[in-house]
């Protein structure tokens, strides 16, 4: 999360926005965001409905590992990687995606 916060200005250069999603409740997310000085939105996804819509629960079972997903302006998932994000890869992908539009 801190890495995304550090790179917000770079994401904005490529017309990208960051959004965190967690199964934590809203109050917990508020304290978490404050503790890390996060300025981007965090969504509480307690029922994990967002996971199903972005393919994170292919068998209907919650997956709790980290995943980075980039969705284009049309709502199409263009990038999805498990594990902690590789910021260089994300920025290069966003640059490419921005040049296509």
Secondary structure, 3 states (H helix, E strand, C coil): CHHHHHCHHHHHHCCCCCEEEECCCHHHHHHHHHHHCCCCEEEECCCCHHHHHCCCCCCCCCCCCCEEEEECCCCCEEEEEECCCCHHHHHHHHHHHHHHC
